[in-house]
């Protein structure tokens, strides 16, 4: 069973392409320490079944999924987002 992690911040790139706008994600562990990983590691962890990521919107968990652009690039987005990862892009920048 994959471990669940809430994403609370992101690292943005300078690219405008929907599949290249996020470089990394981060959050807070139960012990209060911060975690951060790059997007490629997060995608690999999801696909391997090690991790499950979500964001909280109005107190409700929204699953993060791996999407594939028409050019074959994999990227993260909320399950209910359209083409662009708007839910993740609304999060603050990781410190």
GUMAR-115721 format. One record per atom (N, C-alpha, C): residue in three letters; y negated, z negated, x; residue number from 1. Coordinates in Angstrom, 3 decimals. Atoms other than C-alpha are relative to their C-alpha. Example, Ala and Ser with C-alpha at 12.3 -4.5 7.8 and 13.67 -1.06 7.14 Angstrom:
<sites>
ALA	1.190	0.000	0.890	1
ALA	4.500	-7.800	12.300	1
ALA	-1.200	0.000	0.900	1
SER	1.190	0.060	-0.820	2
SER	1.060	-7.140	13.670	2
SER	-1.090	-0.730	-0.770	2
</sites>
This chain:
<sites>
UNK	1.179	0.000	0.852	1
UNK	0.000	0.000	0.000	1
UNK	-1.242	0.000	0.898	1
UNK	1.201	-0.065	-0.851	2
UNK	-3.374	0.955	1.474	2
UNK	-0.909	-1.220	-0.188	2
UNK	0.970	1.098	0.120	3
UNK	-5.907	-1.754	2.241	3
UNK	-1.292	0.547	-0.599	3
UNK	1.223	-0.415	0.713	4
UNK	-9.059	-1.607	0.077	4
UNK	-1.238	-0.476	0.743	4
UNK	1.240	0.316	-0.701	5
UNK	-12.513	-1.496	1.631	5
UNK	-1.178	0.552	-0.782	5
UNK	1.207	-0.437	0.699	6
UNK	-15.887	-1.353	-0.078	6
UNK	-0.981	0.581	1.013	6
UNK	1.023	-0.630	-0.831	7
UNK	-18.353	1.052	1.495	7
UNK	-1.357	-0.487	-0.489	7
UNK	1.315	0.532	0.360	8
UNK	-21.820	-0.511	1.565	8
UNK	-1.137	0.708	0.717	8
UNK	1.025	-0.741	-0.709	9
UNK	-23.661	1.780	3.981	9
UNK	0.617	1.257	0.607	9
UNK	-0.477	-1.235	-0.634	10
UNK	-23.419	5.201	5.619	10
UNK	-0.858	0.314	1.218	10
UNK	0.779	-0.587	-1.086	11
UNK	-24.532	6.972	8.762	11
UNK	-0.179	1.471	-0.350	11
UNK	0.307	-1.374	0.398	12
UNK	-26.260	10.218	7.868	12
UNK	-0.088	0.913	1.213	12
UNK	0.222	-1.012	-1.031	13
UNK	-26.291	13.409	9.876	13
UNK	-1.301	0.726	-0.338	13
UNK	1.208	-0.794	0.246	14
UNK	-29.197	15.828	10.150	14
UNK	0.329	1.291	-0.752	14
UNK	-0.416	-1.213	0.691	15
UNK	-27.171	18.586	8.475	15
UNK	-0.251	-0.115	-1.499	15
UNK	0.217	-0.021	1.449	16
UNK	-27.855	19.609	4.889	16
UNK	1.223	0.481	-0.771	16
UNK	-1.224	-0.453	0.662	17
UNK	-24.421	21.103	4.161	17
UNK	0.683	-1.200	-0.664	17
UNK	-0.615	1.107	0.724	18
UNK	-22.624	18.977	1.560	18
UNK	1.181	-0.606	0.747	18
UNK	-1.179	0.502	-0.707	19
UNK	-19.562	18.664	3.790	19
UNK	-0.315	-0.529	1.401	19
UNK	0.369	0.473	-1.334	20
UNK	-21.531	17.635	6.905	20
UNK	-1.145	-1.001	-0.034	20
UNK	1.160	0.884	0.145	21
UNK	-24.146	15.198	5.568	21
UNK	0.257	-1.440	0.408	21
UNK	-0.341	1.387	-0.330	22
UNK	-22.290	11.976	6.373	22
UNK	0.794	-0.029	1.295	22
UNK	-0.710	0.150	-1.283	23
UNK	-21.208	10.950	9.883	23
UNK	0.946	-1.183	-0.001	23
UNK	-0.830	1.192	-0.010	24
UNK	-19.763	7.535	9.130	24
UNK	-0.284	-0.887	-1.189	24
UNK	0.124	0.949	1.101	25
UNK	-19.311	4.689	6.679	25
UNK	0.163	-1.409	0.545	25
UNK	-0.147	1.382	-0.441	26
UNK	-19.439	0.920	6.906	26
UNK	-0.047	-0.963	-1.165	26
UNK	0.003	1.044	1.008	27
UNK	-19.203	-2.343	5.049	27
UNK	0.139	-1.360	0.652	27
UNK	-0.137	1.372	-0.470	28
UNK	-18.538	-6.054	5.372	28
UNK	1.418	-0.479	-0.307	28
UNK	-1.337	0.577	0.173	29
UNK	-15.134	-7.694	5.893	29
UNK	-0.091	-1.324	-0.758	29
UNK	0.005	1.284	0.706	30
UNK	-14.119	-10.782	3.885	30
UNK	-0.506	-1.177	0.852	30
UNK	0.470	1.085	-0.877	31
UNK	-14.938	-12.954	6.944	31
UNK	-1.483	0.127	0.356	31
UNK	1.426	-0.184	-0.245	32
UNK	-18.529	-11.628	6.999	32
UNK	-0.325	0.929	1.150	32
UNK	0.253	-0.935	-1.093	33
UNK	-18.117	-9.362	10.023	33
UNK	-0.176	1.410	-0.571	33
UNK	0.260	-1.374	0.445	34
UNK	-19.299	-5.781	9.707	34
UNK	1.033	0.952	0.592	34
UNK	-0.865	-1.057	-0.508	35
UNK	-17.091	-2.731	10.066	35
UNK	-0.711	1.333	-0.185	35
UNK	0.542	-1.353	0.090	36
UNK	-18.021	0.908	10.654	36
UNK	0.980	0.944	0.679	36
UNK	-0.849	-1.030	-0.588	37
UNK	-15.962	4.029	11.303	37
UNK	-0.624	1.360	-0.265	37
UNK	0.538	-1.338	0.237	38
UNK	-16.737	7.702	11.601	38
UNK	0.749	0.652	-1.163	38
UNK	-0.559	-0.647	1.193	39
UNK	-16.014	10.047	8.722	39
UNK	1.395	0.568	0.269	39
UNK	-1.312	-0.576	-0.314	40
UNK	-13.081	11.775	10.469	40
UNK	1.090	-1.071	-0.023	40
UNK	-0.980	1.091	0.012	41
UNK	-11.300	8.427	10.977	41
UNK	0.266	-0.474	-1.424	41
UNK	-0.172	0.409	1.394	42
UNK	-11.903	7.477	7.338	42
UNK	0.871	0.999	-0.759	42
UNK	-0.798	-1.039	0.664	43
UNK	-10.489	10.795	6.132	43
UNK	1.461	-0.097	0.440	43
UNK	-1.371	0.124	-0.510	44
UNK	-7.434	10.411	8.384	44
UNK	0.694	-1.219	-0.594	44
UNK	-0.577	1.210	0.574	45
UNK	-6.869	6.862	7.095	45
UNK	0.352	0.141	-1.462	45
UNK	-0.284	-0.249	1.418	46
UNK	-7.076	7.944	3.468	46
UNK	1.225	0.897	-0.128	46
UNK	-1.100	-0.958	0.099	47
UNK	-4.745	10.880	3.997	47
UNK	1.338	-0.589	0.468	47
UNK	-1.226	0.647	-0.481	48
UNK	-2.232	8.708	5.878	48
UNK	0.448	-1.136	-0.915	48
UNK	-0.338	1.073	0.923	49
UNK	-2.262	6.151	3.054	49
UNK	-0.254	-1.399	0.549	49
UNK	0.304	1.308	-0.584	50
UNK	-3.594	3.334	5.282	50
UNK	-1.167	-0.689	-0.696	50
UNK	1.220	0.573	0.560	51
UNK	-6.985	2.848	3.623	51
UNK	-0.342	0.625	-1.346	51
UNK	0.569	-0.451	1.270	52
UNK	-8.537	3.109	0.188	52
UNK	-1.448	-0.490	0.000	52
UNK	1.412	0.366	-0.003	53
UNK	-12.336	3.158	0.031	53
UNK	-0.571	0.141	-1.406	53
UNK	0.692	-0.070	1.282	54
UNK	-14.601	2.542	-2.928	54
UNK	-1.443	-0.452	0.196	54
UNK	1.365	0.519	0.077	55
UNK	-18.243	1.911	-3.757	55
UNK	-0.120	-0.718	-1.329	55
UNK	0.226	0.718	1.247	56
UNK	-19.568	-0.387	-6.431	56
UNK	-1.253	0.557	-0.669	56
UNK	1.139	-0.486	0.783	57
UNK	-21.804	1.056	-9.143	57
UNK	-0.055	-0.818	-1.278	57
UNK	0.179	0.867	1.171	58
UNK	-23.120	-1.385	-11.748	58
UNK	1.189	-0.941	-0.171	58
UNK	-1.103	0.944	0.037	59
UNK	-20.303	-3.762	-10.825	59
UNK	1.372	0.601	-0.197	59
UNK	-1.278	-0.683	0.202	60
UNK	-17.566	-1.163	-11.291	60
UNK	0.380	0.772	1.259	60
UNK	-0.420	-0.748	-1.192	61
UNK	-15.490	0.276	-8.435	61
UNK	0.134	1.497	-0.294	61
UNK	-0.119	-1.456	0.077	62
UNK	-15.754	4.035	-7.898	62
UNK	0.774	0.446	1.239	62
UNK	-0.830	-0.428	-1.120	63
UNK	-13.019	5.555	-5.732	63
UNK	-0.687	1.067	0.838	63
UNK	0.452	-1.026	-0.929	64
UNK	-13.903	7.594	-2.670	64
UNK	1.197	0.892	0.289	64
UNK	-1.074	-0.968	-0.198	65
UNK	-11.855	10.754	-2.233	65
UNK	-0.365	0.944	1.135	65
UNK	0.211	-1.042	-0.995	66
UNK	-11.423	13.444	0.381	66
UNK	-0.143	1.318	-0.757	66
UNK	0.243	-1.299	0.620	67
UNK	-12.934	16.716	-0.786	67
UNK	0.070	1.062	1.094	67
UNK	-0.073	-1.112	-0.945	68
UNK	-12.601	20.132	0.845	68
UNK	-1.009	1.054	-0.434	68
UNK	0.993	-1.033	0.301	69
UNK	-15.477	22.601	1.047	69
UNK	0.675	1.360	-0.092	69
UNK	-0.586	-1.351	0.111	70
UNK	-14.918	26.277	0.347	70
UNK	0.297	0.606	1.368	70
UNK	-0.257	-0.467	-1.369	71
UNK	-14.953	26.772	4.140	71
UNK	1.091	-0.815	0.683	71
UNK	-1.107	0.782	-0.527	72
UNK	-12.156	24.229	4.626	72
UNK	-0.382	-1.313	0.646	72
UNK	0.437	1.267	-0.592	73
UNK	-14.266	21.306	5.888	73
UNK	0.273	-1.167	-0.933	73
UNK	-0.275	1.190	0.805	74
UNK	-13.100	17.905	4.673	74
UNK	-1.182	-0.953	0.089	74
UNK	1.085	0.970	0.047	75
UNK	-15.640	15.292	3.603	75
UNK	0.285	-1.042	-1.071	75
UNK	-0.155	1.098	0.958	76
UNK	-15.939	12.054	1.637	76
UNK	-1.013	0.129	-1.123	76
UNK	0.901	0.065	1.151	77
UNK	-17.429	11.756	-1.832	77
UNK	0.635	-0.906	-1.043	77
UNK	-0.522	0.795	1.105	78
UNK	-17.078	9.596	-4.921	78
UNK	0.802	0.907	-0.933	78
UNK	-0.882	-0.782	0.873	79
UNK	-14.384	10.729	-7.335	79
UNK	-0.760	0.682	-1.129	79
UNK	0.738	-0.589	1.124	80
UNK	-16.970	11.388	-10.052	80
UNK	-1.235	0.802	0.423	80
UNK	1.098	-0.855	-0.468	81
UNK	-19.499	13.239	-7.848	81
UNK	0.369	1.466	-0.187	81
UNK	-0.227	-1.440	0.012	82
UNK	-19.923	16.989	-8.109	82
UNK	0.268	0.476	1.421	82
UNK	-0.181	-0.583	-1.331	83
UNK	-20.096	19.129	-4.985	83
UNK	-0.545	-0.907	1.102	83
UNK	0.654	0.820	-1.020	84
UNK	-22.478	16.850	-3.074	84
UNK	0.406	-1.477	-0.122	84
UNK	-0.391	1.414	0.010	85
UNK	-21.626	13.263	-2.060	85
UNK	-1.172	-0.918	-0.361	85
UNK	1.221	0.705	0.406	86
UNK	-24.596	11.843	-3.996	86
UNK	0.162	-1.517	-0.033	86
UNK	-0.207	1.452	0.085	87
UNK	-23.074	8.392	-4.558	87
UNK	-0.072	-0.633	1.386	87
UNK	0.057	0.523	-1.364	88
UNK	-22.541	7.833	-0.835	88
UNK	-1.400	0.148	0.595	88
UNK	1.341	-0.225	-0.560	89
UNK	-25.920	9.332	0.057	89
UNK	-1.040	-0.959	-0.572	89
UNK	0.918	0.991	0.589	90
UNK	-27.584	6.764	-2.231	90
UNK	0.086	-1.347	0.703	90
UNK	-0.145	1.269	-0.720	91
UNK	-26.323	3.941	0.015	91
UNK	-0.960	-0.076	1.171	91
UNK	0.904	0.130	-1.147	92
UNK	-28.509	2.525	2.783	92
UNK	0.670	0.424	1.301	92
UNK	-0.470	-0.334	-1.346	93
UNK	-28.195	3.524	6.417	93
UNK	0.627	-1.241	0.642	93
UNK	-0.634	1.106	-0.723	94
UNK	-25.773	1.350	8.432	94
UNK	-0.876	-0.398	1.190	94
UNK	0.760	0.476	-1.159	95
UNK	-27.448	-0.808	11.053	95
UNK	0.762	0.205	1.275	95
</sites>
